[in-house]
C-alpha cells in the first residue's frame, strides 16, 4: 500500500491536482495504515481519542490519528 499511495501522490495528486498539503487519517490501533502514511512522508499531528461512538461491546469509543503531508516540507528534505 505504501507504493500505491506514493504513486497516487507523485503521479496524480501533486502534478495534476496541484496538491501542496494532504491530510490523512488512520484509526487508533491500526498500525499498518499509520505506517503507510509515515513511510510516505506524512507527520502525525494529533490524536482524537473519542472520534466516534461505537457499541459498548466493541470498546465504546473509536479514536483517530491525524497525519499531514506538505509539499514544501517534502522538497526541503530532498535539498
BELDAZI-V923446 format. One line per field, one symbol per residue. psi: psi as a letter, one per 40 degrees, with the letter a starting at -180 (. if undefined). burial: 1 if it has 16 or more other C-alpha atoms within 10 Angstrom, else 0. Layout:
psi=???
burial=???
//
This chain:
psi=ddddddddddedddddefhdhhhiiiihegddddddddefeihhdiigdfdhiiideeddihihhhiihhdddddddd.
burial=0000010010001000000000001111000011011100111100100000000000000111111110000000000
//
